């Protein structure tokens, strides 16, 4: 199994501390992919730049896509930019792949509307049980990503943290991207409120 797959599984299996937004999960999944690519030594980080190594099969179709998406020419892409680019609609893509593989059921003819609904069900499988075990062990990377996207509370100061500095760089980049996305949502909401107020003032 992979970290992004485990993250998606616990998103379904655990009661989140707040509603999990599609965009937040997409950025979290992209961060999880980058962490797995680092672990496989397919990439390294030079500061915050993603330096691709030798291209090789990851034995997971979604991670193979992530490898193929890497910029392989100078200047190398900052990890934050990669998260935004790779993360676009990534949660929907993972959901579709899970369904095609038989890991998730969906009522025929319906597209994904929300992550959890009466029309979706996670299938019991060895992958689901492995993800649950990783969750119960409070593995630092999965726990930190889960906190970032809203599945659990933010980790406290005495909690385990990843030992690898490059992994920490990716996790920090995920936090920064999520904060930027939250600010974009706030600004959009303010614009909508202002437009509604203007319409009321004009008598529309």
N, C-alpha and C positions, 0 to 999 in steps of 0.2 A: 504494500500500500504506500501511498504518498501523503505528504503533509496536507496538500490542498484537498485531497479526497477525505482525509480524516476531518479536516475543518468543516467540509460540507456535511459530513455525516453527523457531527456533533451539533451542527446548526439545526438539523432536524430532530435529533434525539433529546436535546437539552432544552429546558424552558429558559428562554433568554431573559436577561434583566431589562432589556428594552427591545422594541421591535427592530429586527435586523433588516436594514435597508439593502436593496439589491446592489446599489453602488458601493456601499461599505463592504459587503461580502465580496464583490468583484475585486476590490483593491486588496482585501485580505487574502483571497485566493492567489492573486498575482504575487504577493509577498511570499506566500507559502511555496509557490513554484520556485521563486528565486532562491529561497533557502535550500530547497532540495537540489537545485542545480549547483549551488555552492558545495553541498555535501558530496555530490558526485564528482566534484572537481571539473565540471563542464565550464564553469566560469569562476573568476576571482574578482575581487573588488580592488581597485586602485583608488584609495580615497572613497569617493562615492560613485566612481565610474565602473560600469560593468565591462570587464575584460573577458571576451569569450576565449575558451580554450579549444581543444580539438573537438570537432563535432562527432558525437557518437549516439547510438541508440540508448534511450532511457528505459526501455521495456514498459513504457506507459505512453499511450497515444497522446494524451494531453500534455505531458512533459516534453514529448518529442516536438509538439507544436511550439512549446515555449522555447526550446532550443532553436528551432527554425526561425523564431521571431527576433533573435538577437542581432543587433547591429555589429557587423564584423569589420568595419572600417573605421579608422580614426576620423574625427574624434569620437571616442567611445561614449555611449549614452549614460547619463547619470541614472542611478537606480530609481530615483523618483519619477523621471520621465518614462522609464520602462514600465513602471507600475501603472501609470495612467494609460499608456498605449496598449500594453498587454491586457490590462484590466477592463477595457471597454467591453461591456456585455458578457464578461467572463462567467459570472454566476449562471446566467441563462444557458451558456454553452455547456458548463459542467452539468447542469440539471438535465439537459437534453442527452448528453453522453451517458449519464447514469441511467436514464430511462432506456436508451438503446441497449445498454449492457444488461438490463434486467435488474439493476439495483434499486430502482425506484419505479413505482407504478403511478399512472396518471389516467384519469378518465379519458376515454377515447374522444378525440376531436377537440380537446381543450388545450389551450396554450397556458403557460405558466402565468399566473396573475400575482400570486403571493408565494412566499417560500413554503408556508405551511397552510394547508387548507384541507377541507374534507375530500378533495379530489387527488391528494398526493399521499403516498405511504412508502416509507423506507422498508425495503425487503430485508428480512433477517438473513445474514450472510457472514462468512468468516471475516470479511472486510469490516463489517459493522462491529463485530465483536472485538476485532483488533483495535479499532478506533476507540471503542468504549474502554478498553484496558489502558490505552495511552492516556485517555482522559482521567481515569481513576488514579493513575500514577502521578498526575499533575505535572506531566512533562512540560518543561518551561516554554518551548517554542509554541506548541499547540495552545497552551494555557494563555500565553501572551497574545497570540493572534485572536483567540476567542474573546478575550477581554476587549481588544481593540474594536472588534466589529459589533460587540454588544451582547454576546452570548453569556458572559459572566462579568462580575465586577472587576474593575481594575485591580491588578495585583498589588499587594502591599509591599512595603520596603523590605520586609524580611522574607519575601517569597524567593524561590529559586529564579535565577536569571540565566540566560544562555551564556556559556563560557566563551564562545567564539565572537570576537570583535566584529567580524564581517556580518555575522547573523544579527548582532545588535544593530549594526548600521542599517540593515534591511528593515528590521522591526521599527526603528526610529523613522525611516522613510515612509513606512506604512502609516504610522501615527501622523506624520506631517501631511500626507495625502488625505487622510480621513478628516483632519482638521480643516484643510482647504475645501474639501467637499462640503463639510458642515457649514462653513462660512458662505459658500455659494448658495446653499439651500436657504440660509437666513436672508441673504440679499434678495433672492428670488421671491421669498415670502413677503419681504418688505415692499418690493415693487408691486406685487399683486395687491397688497393691502392699500398702497397708495393709489393704484389705478381704480380700485373699488371705491375709495373715498372720493376721488375726482369724479367718477361717474355719478355718485350720489349727489355731489355738489352741483353737477350739471343737470340733475334731474332725470338721468337715464335709469 
